[in-house]
Amino acid sequence: MAELSRNEEEMYRIPDENGDEHLFVEIFRMTSDRTNKTFVVLEPVGNPETEDEDTIEVYAFEIEELEDEEFVLKIVEDDADFEEVMEAFDIVNDEVGLD
């Protein structure tokens, strides 16, 4: 089974294509047994309410480790990776309610 964790303390500032920074909070982290990659699921801070109050807007990123404890967040583009992350997130969210 993949290693899963929840970390609401970790915050990220991520620029958009216009260079404007947006604040996100980490709500889920996992390391895949299949690929040994580490992924995080982030929710925008101040996430607007949706019509369906059980729905939240989240984004999945792969953490690419660099030197000196630095890292880069990469949008998950591989369909199999994305499916694995979202499936694990949905299971944990259903069981413990991450949002």
N, C-alpha and C positions, 0 to 999 in steps of 0.2 A: 504494500500500500504506500502511496506517496506520503511524504512528510508534510503535514499541514499545520498551519498556525494562524492565529489572529493577532494583529498588531495595530491597534487604533492610535498608538502614540506616534507612529512614524508619519511625518508630513513631507510632501514633495511639492516643489515649485516647478511647473512644467510650462515651457513656452509653446505658444501655438504658432501657426505658420506666419502670423503677423508680428511675432516677437513679444506679444503680450503674455505675461506669466499668469498661470492659474494655479491655485492651491488645491492639492488633493490629499486625502487621508488614506493610509493603507488599511484595508479591512480584511485582507486575506493574503496568505503567502503559502506557497507549496513548492516542493522539489519533486519533480517527476521521476518515478522509478524507471520509466521507459527511456527518457532522454538524459536524465541527471541535470536538467536545466532547472533553474529557480525562477518562479513566476510570482508576480504580485497582482492583486486586484485592487484598484484604486477607485475611490468615490470622490467626485468634486466636492469641496467644502462649500456649504451653502447650496447644495443640490436642490433645485426647485422641486416642489411637490408635483407629482404626476396625478392624473385623474385616477389611476389605480394606485391606492396608497400602499399596496404590497409590492410595487415595482420601484426599483431604484436604478439610477444610471451609473454604470460602472465601466471601467476600462481595464483590460488585461495587458500586462507588460512582462517581458522577459528581462531578468536582471543579468547583464553581462558584466562580470567582475573584471576590473582593470588593476593596475598596480596601486600600492599604497592605500588599500581599503576604498578606493574609488570605484565607481560603477557607472554604467550607462543603462537607462531604461529603453527598451526597444519594444514597439508595438508588436504584439503576437500576430504574425502574418500566416504562419503555417496552420492550415485547417485542423490537422490532427492535434497539434499543441493547443490551439484555441478550444477545441471541443473538450479535451482532457481537463483544462483549467476550469472551464465554465461548468462542466459536469461535477467536478470536485467542489467548486464554489456553491453550486445549487444544493448538493447533498448536505454540506456543512451548514449552509444558510437555513435549509429546511429543519435540520436537527437542533441548531442552537440559536438561530436568528441573528445573523451578523449585522443586520441593519438596525 
